[in-house]
Amino acid sequence: MSRSLEFINARILWNTLFLRKIIIKDMKSTQKHTLFVAGFILIVCLSRLIPHEYNFTPVAALCLFGGAVFLKNSYRFIIPLIAIFISDFLLNNFVYNTDDSITLFSNFMIWTYGSYLLIVALGMLLLRKNRSVLKILISGIAAGVIFFLITNFGSWLYDPVYPKNLLGLLESYQAGIPFFRNTFYSNILFSLIFFVSYDLITQKKTDALAEEPLNV
């Protein structure tokens, strides 16, 4: 009887310590996730504000990345849009603006933001689990194609220079081909950097946690 009580008490103590370890880990994880979100927004903004080749930015790759690794579904869609909106606001009003007007939205933003939301969804579908280099490459290429097709369709729809017929639509896509090259290369490069780095870091932390003893 006494041995049974000792076993039960020992089991309760072990479960309590294990639960405490999980709670502490979750608190630290929440704090790190907050910093991660802030860093995500900062990277997107800086990547668009510093001098760079047209369309050679990590924005689409970060949308894939956010869709795959953010903990909450709302974060996966809202955080990339917030980051892109902040950088759009800074670019439109302090870099490209030639007068004192303030621009918050434009008709074309529907198409760019819509394409980024689809890229986030692509990251959720293909890269949340069982990631591989091949899947990352395919997702990066698919993200570029999504952005190219949707944004150039928006250009054809709103830009008066293009006739509103099939020939005008093809002209719009033809005009976007030089920019697609940079989109293609940047998506592949930055997607590999983000996902491979993240998976290596998280794997090391998982291995370290598994080896960490419980402190009594």
TISE-694567 format. One record per residue (C-alpha): residue in three letters; x, y, z. Coordinates in Angstrom, 3 decimals. Example, Ala and Ser with C-alpha at 12.3 -4.5 7.8 and 13.67 -1.06 7.14 Angstrom:
REM residues 2
<rec type="ALA" c1="12.300" c2="-4.500" c3="7.800"/>
<rec type="SER" c1="13.670" c2="-1.060" c3="7.140"/>
REM end
This chain:
REM residues 216
<rec type="MET" c1="0.000" c2="0.000" c3="0.000"/>
<rec type="SER" c1="2.776" c2="2.443" c3="0.984"/>
<rec type="ARG" c1="4.693" c2="1.601" c3="-2.193"/>
<rec type="SER" c1="1.590" c2="2.346" c3="-4.252"/>
<rec type="LEU" c1="1.195" c2="5.724" c3="-2.519"/>
<rec type="GLU" c1="4.877" c2="6.508" c3="-3.097"/>
<rec type="PHE" c1="4.494" c2="5.629" c3="-6.764"/>
<rec type="ILE" c1="1.369" c2="7.802" c3="-7.093"/>
<rec type="ASN" c1="3.043" c2="10.748" c3="-5.320"/>
<rec type="ALA" c1="6.122" c2="10.396" c3="-7.491"/>
<rec type="ARG" c1="3.950" c2="10.280" c3="-10.586"/>
<rec type="ILE" c1="2.030" c2="13.396" c3="-9.507"/>
<rec type="LEU" c1="5.308" c2="15.228" c3="-8.808"/>
<rec type="TRP" c1="6.726" c2="14.274" c3="-12.196"/>
<rec type="ASN" c1="3.523" c2="15.374" c3="-13.989"/>
<rec type="THR" c1="3.534" c2="18.681" c3="-12.089"/>
<rec type="LEU" c1="7.142" c2="19.381" c3="-13.015"/>
<rec type="PHE" c1="6.516" c2="18.392" c3="-16.627"/>
<rec type="LEU" c1="3.427" c2="20.636" c3="-16.787"/>
<rec type="ARG" c1="5.393" c2="23.539" c3="-15.290"/>
<rec type="LYS" c1="8.072" c2="23.037" c3="-17.924"/>
<rec type="ILE" c1="5.465" c2="23.117" c3="-20.710"/>
<rec type="ILE" c1="3.841" c2="26.292" c3="-19.312"/>
<rec type="ILE" c1="7.207" c2="28.070" c3="-19.061"/>
<rec type="LYS" c1="8.052" c2="26.908" c3="-22.556"/>
<rec type="ASP" c1="4.695" c2="28.205" c3="-23.888"/>
<rec type="MET" c1="5.251" c2="31.617" c3="-22.252"/>
<rec type="LYS" c1="8.684" c2="31.899" c3="-23.800"/>
<rec type="SER" c1="7.291" c2="30.690" c3="-27.117"/>
<rec type="THR" c1="4.595" c2="33.415" c3="-27.078"/>
<rec type="GLN" c1="7.188" c2="36.114" c3="-26.393"/>
<rec type="LYS" c1="9.421" c2="34.814" c3="-29.166"/>
<rec type="HIS" c1="6.475" c2="34.617" c3="-31.541"/>
<rec type="THR" c1="5.663" c2="38.286" c3="-30.864"/>
<rec type="LEU" c1="9.245" c2="39.243" c3="-31.659"/>
<rec type="PHE" c1="9.074" c2="37.027" c3="-34.721"/>
<rec type="VAL" c1="5.990" c2="38.885" c3="-35.989"/>
<rec type="ALA" c1="7.667" c2="42.253" c3="-35.408"/>
<rec type="GLY" c1="10.772" c2="41.058" c3="-37.239"/>
<rec type="PHE" c1="8.620" c2="39.797" c3="-40.103"/>
<rec type="ILE" c1="7.030" c2="43.230" c3="-40.570"/>
<rec type="LEU" c1="10.415" c2="44.967" c3="-40.323"/>
<rec type="ILE" c1="12.005" c2="42.729" c3="-42.962"/>
<rec type="VAL" c1="9.159" c2="43.288" c3="-45.428"/>
<rec type="CYS" c1="9.283" c2="47.065" c3="-44.963"/>
<rec type="LEU" c1="13.052" c2="47.366" c3="-45.216"/>
<rec type="SER" c1="13.255" c2="45.054" c3="-48.225"/>
<rec type="ARG" c1="11.012" c2="47.405" c3="-50.189"/>
<rec type="LEU" c1="12.506" c2="50.670" c3="-48.943"/>
<rec type="ILE" c1="16.185" c2="49.988" c3="-49.562"/>
<rec type="PRO" c1="17.464" c2="50.273" c3="-53.156"/>
<rec type="HIS" c1="16.874" c2="47.060" c3="-55.127"/>
<rec type="GLU" c1="16.164" c2="45.718" c3="-58.579"/>
<rec type="TYR" c1="12.526" c2="45.868" c3="-59.661"/>
<rec type="ASN" c1="10.538" c2="43.020" c3="-58.057"/>
<rec type="PHE" c1="13.657" c2="41.528" c3="-56.445"/>
<rec type="THR" c1="12.342" c2="41.483" c3="-52.873"/>
<rec type="PRO" c1="11.519" c2="38.765" c3="-50.323"/>
<rec type="VAL" c1="7.864" c2="39.836" c3="-49.986"/>
<rec type="ALA" c1="6.289" c2="36.844" c3="-51.782"/>
<rec type="ALA" c1="8.709" c2="34.446" c3="-50.057"/>
<rec type="LEU" c1="7.749" c2="35.940" c3="-46.695"/>
<rec type="CYS" c1="4.060" c2="35.460" c3="-47.533"/>
<rec type="LEU" c1="4.784" c2="31.780" c3="-48.197"/>
<rec type="PHE" c1="6.790" c2="31.636" c3="-45.001"/>
<rec type="GLY" c1="4.110" c2="33.346" c3="-42.910"/>
<rec type="GLY" c1="1.430" c2="31.047" c3="-44.281"/>
<rec type="ALA" c1="3.486" c2="28.034" c3="-43.308"/>
<rec type="VAL" c1="4.865" c2="28.934" c3="-39.870"/>
<rec type="PHE" c1="2.615" c2="31.483" c3="-38.141"/>
<rec type="LEU" c1="0.751" c2="29.870" c3="-35.252"/>
<rec type="LYS" c1="-2.678" c2="31.449" c3="-35.789"/>
<rec type="ASN" c1="-4.658" c2="31.407" c3="-39.028"/>
<rec type="SER" c1="-5.509" c2="35.096" c3="-38.589"/>
<rec type="TYR" c1="-1.808" c2="35.943" c3="-38.269"/>
<rec type="ARG" c1="-1.035" c2="34.129" c3="-41.513"/>
<rec type="PHE" c1="-3.198" c2="36.524" c3="-43.504"/>
<rec type="ILE" c1="-3.248" c2="39.731" c3="-41.452"/>
<rec type="ILE" c1="0.460" c2="40.128" c3="-40.646"/>
<rec type="PRO" c1="1.695" c2="40.009" c3="-44.282"/>
<rec type="LEU" c1="-0.996" c2="42.522" c3="-45.302"/>
<rec type="ILE" c1="-0.035" c2="44.865" c3="-42.445"/>
<rec type="ALA" c1="3.627" c2="44.661" c3="-43.420"/>
<rec type="ILE" c1="2.887" c2="45.315" c3="-47.107"/>
<rec type="PHE" c1="0.459" c2="48.140" c3="-46.303"/>
<rec type="ILE" c1="3.023" c2="49.925" c3="-44.098"/>
<rec type="SER" c1="5.686" c2="49.703" c3="-46.783"/>
<rec type="ASP" c1="3.156" c2="50.802" c3="-49.456"/>
<rec type="PHE" c1="2.220" c2="53.816" c3="-47.338"/>
<rec type="LEU" c1="5.861" c2="54.834" c3="-46.886"/>
<rec type="LEU" c1="6.690" c2="54.338" c3="-50.569"/>
<rec type="ASN" c1="3.607" c2="56.089" c3="-51.948"/>
<rec type="ASN" c1="3.793" c2="59.083" c3="-49.630"/>
<rec type="PHE" c1="7.488" c2="59.627" c3="-48.907"/>
<rec type="VAL" c1="9.404" c2="58.087" c3="-51.811"/>
<rec type="TYR" c1="7.285" c2="58.334" c3="-54.969"/>
<rec type="ASN" c1="5.006" c2="61.217" c3="-53.975"/>
<rec type="THR" c1="5.638" c2="64.528" c3="-55.747"/>
<rec type="ASP" c1="3.099" c2="66.672" c3="-53.867"/>
<rec type="ASP" c1="1.658" c2="67.022" c3="-50.358"/>
<rec type="SER" c1="-1.252" c2="64.595" c3="-50.822"/>
<rec type="ILE" c1="-1.564" c2="61.437" c3="-48.737"/>
<rec type="THR" c1="-2.376" c2="58.142" c3="-50.450"/>
<rec type="LEU" c1="-3.789" c2="55.282" c3="-48.412"/>
<rec type="PHE" c1="-5.364" c2="53.047" c3="-51.057"/>
<rec type="SER" c1="-5.468" c2="52.668" c3="-54.803"/>
<rec type="ASN" c1="-7.525" c2="50.488" c3="-57.141"/>
<rec type="PHE" c1="-4.484" c2="48.451" c3="-58.085"/>
<rec type="MET" c1="-3.846" c2="47.430" c3="-54.466"/>
<rec type="ILE" c1="-6.785" c2="45.017" c3="-54.735"/>
<rec type="TRP" c1="-4.806" c2="42.928" c3="-57.209"/>
<rec type="THR" c1="-1.447" c2="43.030" c3="-55.446"/>
<rec type="TYR" c1="-2.947" c2="42.293" c3="-52.035"/>
<rec type="GLY" c1="-5.175" c2="39.604" c3="-53.486"/>
<rec type="SER" c1="-2.177" c2="37.892" c3="-55.043"/>
<rec type="TYR" c1="-0.293" c2="38.013" c3="-51.739"/>
<rec type="LEU" c1="-3.251" c2="36.466" c3="-49.896"/>
<rec type="LEU" c1="-3.298" c2="33.610" c3="-52.393"/>
<rec type="ILE" c1="0.437" c2="33.130" c3="-51.848"/>
<rec type="VAL" c1="-0.168" c2="32.928" c3="-48.083"/>
<rec type="ALA" c1="-2.814" c2="30.262" c3="-48.736"/>
<rec type="LEU" c1="-0.315" c2="28.439" c3="-50.953"/>
<rec type="GLY" c1="2.168" c2="28.372" c3="-48.078"/>
<rec type="MET" c1="-0.512" c2="27.001" c3="-45.763"/>
<rec type="LEU" c1="-1.425" c2="24.212" c3="-48.178"/>
<rec type="LEU" c1="2.015" c2="23.082" c3="-49.321"/>
<rec type="LEU" c1="4.580" c2="24.064" c3="-46.702"/>
<rec type="ARG" c1="3.057" c2="23.718" c3="-43.232"/>
<rec type="LYS" c1="4.039" c2="20.049" c3="-42.937"/>
<rec type="ASN" c1="6.500" c2="17.701" c3="-44.576"/>
<rec type="ARG" c1="8.522" c2="20.441" c3="-46.224"/>
<rec type="SER" c1="11.244" c2="19.545" c3="-48.702"/>
<rec type="VAL" c1="13.567" c2="21.544" c3="-50.906"/>
<rec type="LEU" c1="11.555" c2="20.460" c3="-53.947"/>
<rec type="LYS" c1="8.259" c2="21.637" c3="-52.419"/>
<rec type="ILE" c1="9.859" c2="24.952" c3="-51.447"/>
<rec type="LEU" c1="11.129" c2="25.442" c3="-55.001"/>
<rec type="ILE" c1="7.739" c2="24.556" c3="-56.519"/>
<rec type="SER" c1="5.951" c2="26.900" c3="-54.101"/>
<rec type="GLY" c1="8.355" c2="29.750" c3="-54.877"/>
<rec type="ILE" c1="7.795" c2="29.341" c3="-58.610"/>
<rec type="ALA" c1="4.014" c2="29.033" c3="-58.163"/>
<rec type="ALA" c1="3.991" c2="32.203" c3="-56.030"/>
<rec type="GLY" c1="5.728" c2="34.093" c3="-58.833"/>
<rec type="VAL" c1="3.231" c2="32.830" c3="-61.396"/>
<rec type="ILE" c1="0.285" c2="33.827" c3="-59.166"/>
<rec type="PHE" c1="1.662" c2="37.332" c3="-58.681"/>
<rec type="PHE" c1="2.462" c2="37.713" c3="-62.393"/>
<rec type="LEU" c1="-0.947" c2="36.587" c3="-63.637"/>
<rec type="ILE" c1="-3.049" c2="38.549" c3="-61.146"/>
<rec type="THR" c1="-1.141" c2="41.859" c3="-61.072"/>
<rec type="ASN" c1="-0.717" c2="42.069" c3="-64.835"/>
<rec type="PHE" c1="-4.415" c2="41.331" c3="-65.265"/>
<rec type="GLY" c1="-5.051" c2="44.276" c3="-62.926"/>
<rec type="SER" c1="-2.707" c2="46.446" c3="-64.991"/>
<rec type="TRP" c1="-4.616" c2="45.568" c3="-68.150"/>
<rec type="LEU" c1="-7.927" c2="46.324" c3="-66.448"/>
<rec type="TYR" c1="-6.991" c2="49.738" c3="-65.025"/>
<rec type="ASP" c1="-4.247" c2="51.075" c3="-67.308"/>
<rec type="PRO" c1="-5.767" c2="52.997" c3="-70.246"/>
<rec type="VAL" c1="-2.707" c2="52.264" c3="-72.399"/>
<rec type="TYR" c1="-3.908" c2="48.678" c3="-72.927"/>
<rec type="PRO" c1="-6.906" c2="47.993" c3="-75.236"/>
<rec type="LYS" c1="-9.664" c2="46.198" c3="-73.374"/>
<rec type="ASN" c1="-9.504" c2="43.072" c3="-75.508"/>
<rec type="LEU" c1="-7.483" c2="39.858" c3="-75.716"/>
<rec type="LEU" c1="-4.644" c2="41.585" c3="-77.571"/>
<rec type="GLY" c1="-4.407" c2="44.245" c3="-74.858"/>
<rec type="LEU" c1="-4.318" c2="41.571" c3="-72.158"/>
<rec type="LEU" c1="-1.486" c2="39.761" c3="-73.948"/>
<rec type="GLU" c1="0.387" c2="43.065" c3="-74.271"/>
<rec type="SER" c1="0.057" c2="43.573" c3="-70.527"/>
<rec type="TYR" c1="1.512" c2="40.148" c3="-69.799"/>
<rec type="GLN" c1="4.284" c2="40.697" c3="-72.315"/>
<rec type="ALA" c1="5.208" c2="43.988" c3="-70.638"/>
<rec type="GLY" c1="5.457" c2="42.186" c3="-67.289"/>
<rec type="ILE" c1="7.878" c2="39.472" c3="-68.455"/>
<rec type="PRO" c1="11.098" c2="41.420" c3="-67.663"/>
<rec type="PHE" c1="9.850" c2="41.978" c3="-64.108"/>
<rec type="PHE" c1="8.816" c2="38.336" c3="-63.747"/>
<rec type="ARG" c1="12.438" c2="37.268" c3="-64.134"/>
<rec type="ASN" c1="13.407" c2="39.084" c3="-60.924"/>
<rec type="THR" c1="10.290" c2="37.781" c3="-59.181"/>
<rec type="PHE" c1="11.192" c2="34.231" c3="-60.186"/>
<rec type="TYR" c1="14.775" c2="34.384" c3="-58.913"/>
<rec type="SER" c1="13.999" c2="36.292" c3="-55.716"/>
<rec type="ASN" c1="11.147" c2="33.931" c3="-54.755"/>
<rec type="ILE" c1="13.350" c2="30.869" c3="-55.104"/>
<rec type="LEU" c1="16.353" c2="32.437" c3="-53.354"/>
<rec type="PHE" c1="14.523" c2="33.931" c3="-50.379"/>
<rec type="SER" c1="12.146" c2="30.981" c3="-49.942"/>
<rec type="LEU" c1="15.092" c2="28.619" c3="-49.612"/>
<rec type="ILE" c1="16.864" c2="30.973" c3="-47.201"/>
<rec type="PHE" c1="13.832" c2="31.456" c3="-44.941"/>
<rec type="PHE" c1="12.574" c2="27.885" c3="-44.787"/>
<rec type="VAL" c1="15.919" c2="26.083" c3="-44.612"/>
<rec type="SER" c1="17.176" c2="28.473" c3="-41.902"/>
<rec type="TYR" c1="13.946" c2="28.185" c3="-39.921"/>
<rec type="ASP" c1="13.842" c2="24.387" c3="-40.112"/>
<rec type="LEU" c1="17.486" c2="24.072" c3="-39.073"/>
<rec type="ILE" c1="17.017" c2="26.398" c3="-36.093"/>
<rec type="THR" c1="13.779" c2="24.795" c3="-34.890"/>
<rec type="GLN" c1="15.223" c2="21.297" c3="-35.289"/>
<rec type="LYS" c1="18.199" c2="22.212" c3="-33.120"/>
<rec type="LYS" c1="15.899" c2="23.684" c3="-30.463"/>
<rec type="THR" c1="13.687" c2="20.579" c3="-30.537"/>
<rec type="ASP" c1="16.701" c2="18.315" c3="-30.102"/>
<rec type="ALA" c1="18.010" c2="20.447" c3="-27.245"/>
<rec type="LEU" c1="14.621" c2="20.412" c3="-25.493"/>
<rec type="ALA" c1="14.366" c2="16.657" c3="-25.799"/>
<rec type="GLU" c1="17.750" c2="16.270" c3="-24.121"/>
<rec type="GLU" c1="17.049" c2="18.850" c3="-21.384"/>
<rec type="PRO" c1="16.465" c2="17.210" c3="-17.963"/>
<rec type="LEU" c1="13.695" c2="18.196" c3="-15.589"/>
<rec type="ASN" c1="14.915" c2="20.379" c3="-12.716"/>
<rec type="VAL" c1="13.485" c2="19.118" c3="-9.433"/>
REM end
